[in-house]
Amino acid sequence: MRRNSILQMLFLLIIFFSIEETALSQGRNSIFFMGYHDAPTSNEARMVFTGTSYNLSLEQRDIPFIFTQGNIADENGNILMSSNGIFIADATGDTMLDGGGLNPDLFTDDWKQYGLPMPYANLFLPMPDDSNKYVLFHQVADYNAPVGLDALEIYYSNVDLSMNGGLGQVISKNNIALSGVFSWGIAACKHGNGRDWWIVAMSDIATGMHVFLLTPDTLQYMGLQTFPVTGFPYGFAGQPVFSPDGEKFAFGGSYGITGMNYLSCVSLFDFDRCSGIFSLDTVIDYSDNYLSTATTFSPSSKYLYFASVKYIYQYDTDSFGLIPYQLVAVNDTFLSAPPVFYTDFNLMYLAANGKIYISSGSSVLDLHEMDYPDSAGVLCNVNLHNIHTNCFFRGVPNHPNYYLGRLVGSVCDSLTSVSEIEHDFKFKILPNPNNGNFKIMYLLPQNTSGKLEIFDINGRAVYSQNLPQWSTLQFISLPKISNGVYAVKIISDNFSVTKKLIMYHE
């Protein structure tokens, strides 16, 4: 009986969300799946981030995505695997070998047609020091939770991509990392040694963080860190996110309701990538009477964004609280059709092209796009409902910064020899020679922005372009220039590396 009543309440909650008016192929984090085949639109799509833009294309696949979405691609942006909390899919979009049966629970059974309705409930990580192994961390709501729909386990499942002809096999699943009572949401950050991973799961009312450390040898539970922050009694405290530089952590959303008015706040922490210790920076109460769920950082980590369904706010994390948070966008009354819903603000996603995309909890066919997240105030330029996806969805991918490097000079920077050449950017030109159409692959230091320059043998610049933060791959099409040898230079963070390019036109 309790199961049926809670399920009805959850459906009503999602419907309420919908009527409330109020790293380019850049590599591992380049894919955003959306839609499911039984949706009102019966459409599914894939968004691939390219350069400073994106490509959106309709597709057919077996795995549905409404909220929960973990996925990971290879360094070239080719999808490797994905999960909606019900099963793990391989690169073809079909169930990976032994990839079914995730999150054994009655709640999972009720949502198998759509994928779990839990934001940030799973997350893929590459296994340290093993290019074939991956770990999916995941959780599921439970009807038997003491209050609401908390999760009662943090699970992890292991994938070996060397199996099944390169499509991968799940070699163990539903391993319990920790039992307890947890709020929805899992986040991860690269350890200061540049190899291992910190994984964080929220306590039941989000007044503390359970911390795990993934190394090549083991997954170790590092304990619970508690803080004097606002409690979230409903099982969901908004999106838990690390800043791209790994130095900050935040989560926030609605923690209560008075009459029909929602109470909302965001908590900001400093994070030590060596010790895994959080330190509370500030708690910002931004109650604006509207339901709130969204949190993310700008590419430089300077600005923290949080939102209710009606408003988007920006906070300068370097201001020490001297600059109050600013209003940067207001939802309008635009209606999508079909179906006809308002386009509110739901969840935020910092994409591989350096822009922020905001899903809608109501106009589920449309995305909002923030062009310049590292610009102060309204200069961040939020475009309301400017991307019509033609798909029914509400969630966004859960991608950590896969490209965060080691913390150079720190006490935990112990895995790199001092004789190792710094900042070679892992720079490659493919193919070489070429006819002016080629790609460059690289890894910018600590994910700072960069610049590409090409010079002829006389040192004259013939081409240049900026390399955005988080980018790892660009496709270059040079104007018609003479055959010969050219120098290709990448500059970033006061370092540079140059490689030879051979141009040959038949």
C-alpha positions in Angstrom: 0.0 0.0 0.0 2.8 2.4 0.9 4.6 1.6 -2.3 1.6 2.5 -4.4 0.9 5.7 -2.5 4.6 6.8 -2.8 4.6 6.0 -6.5 1.5 8.1 -7.1 3.1 10.9 -5.1 6.3 10.7 -7.2 4.3 10.9 -10.4 2.3 13.8 -9.1 5.6 15.5 -8.1 6.9 15.2 -11.6 3.7 16.5 -13.0 3.8 19.4 -10.5 7.3 20.2 -11.8 5.9 20.4 -15.3 3.1 22.9 -14.5 5.0 25.1 -12.2 5.1 28.5 -13.9 6.9 30.2 -11.6 35.6 18.4 -21.1 33.1 18.4 -29.3 33.9 15.5 -29.6 36.0 16.8 -26.7 36.5 13.4 -25.3 35.0 11.5 -22.4 32.4 14.1 -21.5 31.2 14.9 -25.0 27.8 13.1 -25.1 24.3 14.0 -23.9 21.5 11.5 -24.5 17.9 12.5 -24.2 14.4 11.1 -24.8 12.7 7.7 -24.6 10.6 5.7 -27.1 7.4 5.7 -25.2 7.4 9.5 -24.7 4.6 11.7 -26.1 7.0 12.8 -28.8 8.4 9.2 -29.4 11.8 10.7 -30.2 15.3 10.1 -28.9 18.3 12.2 -29.6 22.1 12.6 -29.0 23.8 15.9 -28.4 27.5 15.9 -29.2 29.6 18.9 -28.2 32.0 20.2 -30.9 34.4 23.1 -30.4 32.3 25.8 -28.9 29.1 24.5 -30.3 27.1 21.2 -30.6 25.5 18.8 -33.0 22.0 17.5 -32.2 20.6 14.5 -34.0 17.7 12.2 -33.7 18.4 8.5 -33.2 16.8 5.2 -32.2 18.1 3.2 -29.3 16.9 0.8 -26.7 18.0 2.6 -23.6 15.6 5.4 -22.4 16.7 8.5 -20.5 14.2 10.7 -18.6 16.3 11.7 -15.6 19.2 9.4 -14.6 22.1 9.5 -17.0 25.7 8.3 -16.6 27.8 7.9 -19.8 31.4 8.0 -20.8 33.2 8.2 -24.2 36.7 7.6 -25.2 39.3 10.3 -25.8 38.0 10.8 -29.4 34.4 11.3 -28.2 33.1 7.8 -29.2 30.6 6.6 -26.7 31.8 3.6 -24.7 28.9 2.9 -22.3 25.9 4.5 -20.7 23.4 3.7 -17.9 19.9 5.0 -16.9 20.0 3.2 -13.6 18.1 0.2 -15.0 20.9 -1.4 -17.1 24.2 -0.6 -18.6 24.3 -0.2 -22.4 27.4 -0.7 -24.6 28.5 1.5 -27.5 25.7 0.2 -29.8 23.1 1.4 -27.3 22.0 -2.2 -26.5 22.3 -3.9 -23.2 26.0 -4.7 -22.4 26.8 -8.3 -21.7 25.6 -9.0 -18.2 24.5 -5.4 -18.0 20.9 -6.0 -16.9 19.5 -6.1 -13.4 21.0 -3.0 -11.9 19.7 -1.6 -8.6 17.6 -4.5 -7.5 14.5 -2.9 -6.0 10.7 -2.6 -6.5 11.3 1.1 -7.4 13.6 0.0 -10.2 10.9 -2.3 -11.5 8.4 0.5 -11.6 10.6 2.7 -13.7 12.2 0.3 -16.1 10.2 1.7 -19.0 11.7 5.2 -18.6 15.0 4.9 -16.6 15.3 6.0 -13.0 13.8 9.5 -12.2 16.7 10.4 -10.0 19.1 13.2 -11.0 22.8 12.4 -10.6 22.1 8.9 -9.4 24.9 7.2 -11.3 28.4 8.1 -12.5 31.1 6.3 -14.7 34.7 6.5 -13.8 37.8 5.0 -15.5 39.6 2.6 -13.2 43.0 4.2 -12.2 45.9 2.6 -14.2 43.8 0.2 -16.2 42.5 1.5 -19.6 40.1 -1.4 -20.0 38.3 -1.2 -16.7 35.5 1.2 -15.7 33.4 1.6 -12.5 29.8 2.7 -12.4 28.7 4.1 -9.0 24.9 4.1 -8.7 22.0 4.3 -6.3 18.2 3.8 -6.3 15.3 5.2 -4.3 13.7 2.8 -1.9 10.0 2.6 -0.9 11.2 1.2 2.5 13.3 4.3 3.4 12.5 5.8 6.8 11.3 9.1 5.3 10.5 9.9 1.7 12.4 8.1 -1.0 16.0 8.0 0.2 18.5 5.5 -1.2 19.5 2.7 1.2 22.8 1.6 -0.6 25.6 3.1 -2.6 26.3 0.5 -5.3 29.2 0.0 -7.7 29.5 -2.2 -10.8 32.6 -3.1 -12.7 33.0 -3.1 -16.5 35.8 -4.7 -18.6 35.9 -3.3 -22.1 38.4 -5.9 -23.4 35.5 -8.5 -23.2 32.9 -9.3 -25.8 34.9 -8.1 -28.8 35.6 -4.7 -27.3 31.9 -3.9 -26.5 32.6 -4.8 -22.9 31.1 -7.0 -20.2 29.9 -6.2 -16.7 32.2 -8.5 -14.6 30.5 -7.7 -11.2 27.5 -5.6 -10.4 25.4 -4.3 -7.5 28.4 -4.5 -5.1 27.5 -2.6 -2.0 30.0 0.2 -1.2 28.0 1.3 1.8 24.6 0.7 3.4 22.7 3.4 5.2 20.3 6.2 4.3 21.4 8.6 1.5 20.1 11.5 -0.4 20.0 11.3 -4.2 23.2 12.3 -6.0 26.8 11.1 -6.5 29.8 13.3 -7.5 33.5 12.6 -8.1 36.7 14.5 -8.3 40.3 13.5 -9.3 42.7 13.0 -6.4 45.6 15.5 -6.2 47.9 12.7 -7.4 46.2 12.9 -10.8 45.3 9.2 -10.8 42.9 8.2 -8.1 39.3 9.4 -7.6 37.3 10.8 -4.7 33.6 9.8 -4.7 31.0 11.6 -2.6 27.5 10.6 -1.7 25.2 12.8 0.4 23.8 11.7 3.8 20.1 11.3 4.2 19.3 15.0 4.8 22.5 16.3 3.2 24.1 17.6 6.4 27.1 15.5 5.6 29.1 13.7 2.9 30.1 10.1 2.7 33.6 10.0 1.1 35.2 7.1 -0.8 38.6 6.8 -2.5 39.1 4.7 -5.6 42.7 3.5 -6.2 44.1 0.9 -8.6 43.8 -1.7 -5.8 40.6 -0.9 -3.9 37.6 1.2 -3.1 38.0 2.5 0.4 35.3 4.2 2.6 36.9 7.3 4.2 34.1 8.1 6.5 31.3 10.7 7.0 32.0 14.4 7.2 29.2 16.5 8.8 28.5 20.2 8.7 26.2 22.8 10.2 24.2 23.3 7.0 20.5 23.2 6.2 18.9 19.8 6.2 17.0 18.5 3.2 14.3 16.1 4.5 12.9 15.0 1.1 15.7 12.7 -0.2 17.1 15.2 -2.8 19.3 18.2 -2.1 19.9 19.3 -5.7 22.9 18.6 -7.9 26.1 17.8 -5.9 28.9 19.2 -8.1 32.7 19.7 -7.9 34.2 22.8 -9.6 36.2 21.9 -12.7 39.5 22.8 -10.9 38.5 20.4 -8.0 38.9 23.1 -5.3 35.2 23.7 -4.6 32.0 21.7 -4.0 28.4 22.8 -3.9 24.9 21.5 -3.7 21.6 23.2 -3.2 17.9 23.3 -3.8 14.6 23.6 -2.0 14.8 22.4 1.7 11.2 23.3 2.8 7.9 24.8 2.0 5.7 27.4 3.7 2.2 27.3 2.4 2.9 27.3 -1.4 6.3 29.1 -1.1 9.5 27.1 -1.3 12.6 27.7 0.8 15.9 27.2 -1.0 19.6 27.5 -0.3 23.0 26.5 -1.7 26.0 25.3 0.3 29.5 26.0 -0.9 32.6 24.2 0.3 36.4 24.3 -0.2 37.8 20.9 -1.0 41.3 19.5 -0.4 42.1 17.1 -3.2 45.0 15.5 -1.2 43.1 14.7 2.0 39.5 14.5 0.7 38.5 17.0 3.4 35.7 19.5 2.9 35.5 22.9 4.6 32.3 24.9 4.7 32.7 28.2 2.9 29.2 29.7 3.0 25.5 28.8 2.9 23.4 31.2 0.7 19.7 31.3 1.3 18.1 32.4 -1.9 14.5 31.5 -1.1 12.4 33.1 -3.9 9.2 31.1 -3.3 9.9 28.7 -6.3 11.0 25.1 -6.4 14.8 24.8 -6.8 17.0 21.9 -7.9 19.9 23.2 -10.1 23.6 23.8 -9.3 26.8 24.0 -11.3 30.1 25.9 -11.8 31.6 27.9 -14.6 34.5 26.4 -16.6 37.1 28.5 -14.7 35.4 27.6 -11.4 35.1 31.3 -10.5 31.3 31.4 -10.7 28.7 29.2 -9.0 25.3 29.1 -10.6 22.1 28.0 -8.9 18.5 28.2 -9.9 14.8 27.9 -9.1 12.3 27.1 -11.8 11.8 30.8 -12.2 15.3 32.4 -11.7 19.0 31.7 -12.3 21.6 33.2 -10.0 25.3 33.7 -10.1 27.8 33.9 -7.2 31.4 34.9 -7.4 33.2 32.3 -5.3 36.4 34.5 -5.2 34.6 37.4 -3.6 34.8 36.1 0.0 31.1 37.0 0.3 31.7 40.7 -0.5 29.8 40.5 -3.7 26.2 39.2 -3.2 24.7 36.7 -5.6 23.2 38.2 -8.8 20.1 37.5 -10.8 21.2 36.6 -14.4 18.1 35.1 -16.0 14.3 35.1 -15.5 12.0 32.4 -16.9 9.3 33.7 -19.3 5.9 32.3 -20.2 7.0 30.6 -23.4 4.9 27.5 -24.2 6.2 24.5 -26.1 3.9 22.5 -28.3 3.3 19.7 -28.4 2.8 19.1 -25.5 2.1 22.5 -24.1 4.1 23.3 -21.0 6.0 26.3 -19.6 9.8 26.3 -20.1 11.1 26.5 -16.5 14.7 25.9 -15.2 15.3 22.4 -13.8 18.9 21.0 -13.9 22.2 22.6 -15.1 25.0 20.9 -17.1 28.5 22.4 -17.8 29.2 20.9 -21.2 32.5 20.1 -23.0 32.1 23.2 -25.2 32.4 25.5 -22.2 28.7 26.4 -22.2 26.0 25.6 -19.6 22.8 23.9 -20.7 19.7 24.1 -18.5 17.0 21.5 -18.8 13.3 22.2 -18.1 11.1 20.3 -15.7 8.1 21.2 -17.6 8.8 22.1 -21.3 10.7 18.9 -21.6 11.3 19.4 -25.3 13.6 22.5 -24.9 17.0 23.4 -23.5 18.2 26.8 -22.4 21.8 27.8 -23.2 24.3 30.0 -21.3 26.9 31.3 -23.7 29.6 32.8 -21.5 29.5 31.3 -18.0 32.8 33.0 -17.0 31.4 36.4 -17.6 30.0 38.4 -14.7 26.3 39.1 -14.2 24.0 39.1 -17.2 27.0 39.1 -19.5 26.9 35.3 -19.1 24.0 35.6 -21.6 21.3 33.0 -20.9 19.3 32.2 -24.1 15.9 31.0 -23.1 14.5 27.8 -24.7 16.6 28.4 -27.8 17.3 24.7 -28.4 14.3 22.6 -29.4 15.3 18.9 -29.0 12.0 17.4 -30.1 12.6 14.9 -27.2 10.9 14.3 -23.9 13.4 14.3 -21.0 14.4 16.2 -17.9 17.8 15.0 -16.7 21.3 15.9 -17.7 24.5 13.8 -17.8 26.6 13.4 -14.6 30.2 14.0 -15.8 33.1 14.7 -13.5 36.1 16.6 -14.9 37.9 13.6 -16.4 40.8 15.8 -17.5 41.8 17.3 -14.2 45.5 16.9 -13.7 47.6 16.3 -10.6 48.0 19.1 -8.0 51.5 20.1 -9.0 53.8 20.7 -6.0 51.4 19.5 -3.4 52.1 16.9 -0.7 50.2 14.3 -2.7 51.9 15.0 -6.1 54.0 11.8 -5.7 53.4 9.8 -8.8 55.3 11.9 -11.3 59.1 12.0 -11.6 60.6 15.4 -11.4 62.5 14.6 -14.6 59.2 14.1 -16.5 58.7 16.8 -19.1 55.9 19.2 -18.0 53.2 20.5 -20.2 53.8 18.7 -23.5 50.0 18.8 -23.8 50.1 15.2 -25.2 49.8 17.1 -28.5 49.1 15.1 -31.7 48.3 16.0 -35.3 46.3 13.4 -37.3 46.8 12.6 -40.1 50.2 14.1 -40.9 50.9 14.8 -43.8 47.5 16.1 -44.9 45.7 18.3 -47.4 44.7 21.0 -44.8 42.0 18.9 -43.1 43.2 17.3 -39.9 42.5 17.0 -36.2 44.6 18.0 -33.2 44.4 16.1 -29.9 45.8 17.7 -26.7 45.3 18.1 -23.0 45.6 21.6 -21.7 47.3 22.1 -18.3 44.7 22.1 -15.5 42.1 22.7 -18.2 43.0 26.3 -18.8 42.1 27.9 -22.1 44.7 27.9 -24.9 45.6 29.1 -28.4 46.5 27.3 -31.6 48.9 29.1 -34.0 50.3 27.8 -37.4 53.4 29.4 -39.0 55.1 29.0 -42.4 58.9 28.5 -42.8 59.4 32.2 -42.7 57.7 32.5 -39.3 54.6 34.2 -40.7 51.4 33.3 -39.0 48.9 31.7 -41.4 46.2 30.6 -39.0 45.2 30.9 -35.4 42.2 30.0 -33.2 41.4 29.9 -29.5 41.1 26.5 -27.7 38.3 26.6 -25.1 38.6 25.2 -21.6 37.9 21.5 -21.3 38.6 21.0 -25.0 40.8 18.0 -25.9 40.2 17.7 -29.7 39.6 20.1 -32.6 38.9 19.5 -36.3 40.9 22.0 -38.4 40.2 23.0 -42.0 42.8 25.4 -43.2 42.3 27.8 -46.1 44.1 27.0 -49.3 47.8 27.4 -48.5 50.9 26.2 -50.3 52.4 22.8 -49.9 55.3 22.7 -47.5 56.3 22.3 -43.9 54.6 24.4 -41.2 55.0 24.8 -37.5 51.9 24.2 -35.3 52.0 25.7 -31.8 49.8 25.3 -28.8 50.1 28.0 -26.0 48.5 27.7 -22.6 49.3 28.7 -19.1 52.6 30.4 -20.2 53.8 27.1 -21.7 53.9 26.1 -25.3 54.7 23.1 -27.5 55.4 23.0 -31.3 55.0 20.2 -33.8 55.7 19.9 -37.5 52.8 19.9 -40.0 53.4 18.7 -43.6 50.9 20.2 -46.1 50.4 18.3 -49.3 47.7 19.1 -52.0 47.6 16.8 -55.0 
